[in-house]
Amino acid sequence: MLEHGGRLLRAARHYGIPAADWLDLSTGVSPFAWPAPPIPASAWHRLPEDEDGLIEVARDYFGAPHLLPVAGTQAAIQALPQLRPRSRVGVIAPSYAEHAHAWRREGHVVDTLPADVLLGSLDRFDVIVLIHPNNPGGERFDGTDLLDVHATLASRGGWLVVDEAFIDVEPHRSLCAHSDREGLVVLRSVGKFFGLAGARAGFVCGAPALLEAMRERLGPWTLGGPTRHVLRAALADVDWQARARDWLLAAGARLHDTLVARGITPTAGCAFFQWWRHPDAHAIHESLAMRGILTRRFDDPVSLRFGLPPDDAGFARLGSALAEVLR
């Protein structure tokens, strides 16, 4: 299995610092979490039912004609390569490593390339996988350009897969409204924007035939009753969503400025994180961890990703620690 952020308990054991004393910046999950309500007993006692209204509220939120709830977008990432014959797959790099890993594991020929190289060589691939905005590289793409890429691939039976896990702050950039087109697959998460990573829930937006094939592959009851109950309310909470977008945009800008003020100029980022590519990144990661601040370390390329502190105290702690580390 690949390494991911969020391994706080492991870090606590390794560094001998209680988990409660850490500032965890190792994930892209928003700390401005939707306030989940109590779960009714019926959600635990009954099997989940597709007719509970989740599909309808999710369609409204994402603007997608058709979608399938799944146990986190990770489930879709692993299932999609099983729905095609052996293909030539291009994946944006650097990016969330599970995409390339999943396609390789199913026997596809995979190249990981920078966005400009990848999109400039469409004739080489049957499938192109993008993350928009990219994680951790932060690249953003014009929607019209992406639809042109899709049209080129689809004309010969290819796919464009777009992982939009971090797009909720800029929903106008989403391709969900176009995802009923054959060969266009859009993945959406509730973990990042809603701060509900523990729900392990996501949605695949695509053409009905592809969604039915994935449903057959994944089987029934991909989401439990408690998760479905929470998601119905979260996806319908328009007022909270507006507040969350404002908070995330302000916090993302503040994180950028905090890093710059301490001598770290981010290479890229978005509202959820800032990414710093630098030869000293691993040493900085270690020094911060010894002070109870967990960041996400990448080996290829050598870099760090900083998630959002949850409050003023968290920003102050990060700033003070960086001042010590970079003195």
PyMOL commands that set and color helices and strands:
alter all, ss='L'
color gray80, all
select helices_A, chain A and resi 8-15+19-21+41-45+50-52+54-62+73-83+98-105+115-119+122-124+143-154+171-173+176-178+197-199+208-218+225-236+238-261+281-289+312-325
alter helices_A, ss='H'
color red, helices_A
select strands_A, chain A and resi 23-24+67-70+88-92+109-113+127-131+159-163+184-189+202-205+268-270+273-277+293-294+296-299+302-307
alter strands_A, ss='S'
color yellow, strands_A
deselect
rebuild
show_as cartoon
